[in-house]
Amino acid sequence: MVLAKAGRSLKNLPKDLGAAIEAGRILGAVVSRFLELEKSPVLRWLMQFGAVVVM
C-alpha cells in the first residue's frame, strides 16, 4: 500500500528489500522511511553500494 501511494513497484526497489516486502517481513513504516531517504541525492548515491557486514 505504501508503494502504491508513492507510485512505485517492487521492481523499482533493491532486490533484497523487495523480497522482504513480498515475504511480509518489512513494515510499511520502514518502506516509507526508505522512500524518504531515497529522495536525498547523497543518500540515494550511498544506497547504490552494497552493504558491508563486519563481524
ABEGO torsion letter per residue (X at the ends): XAAAAAGBBAAABBAAAAAAAAAGABBAAAAAAAAAAAABAAAAAAAABBBBBBX
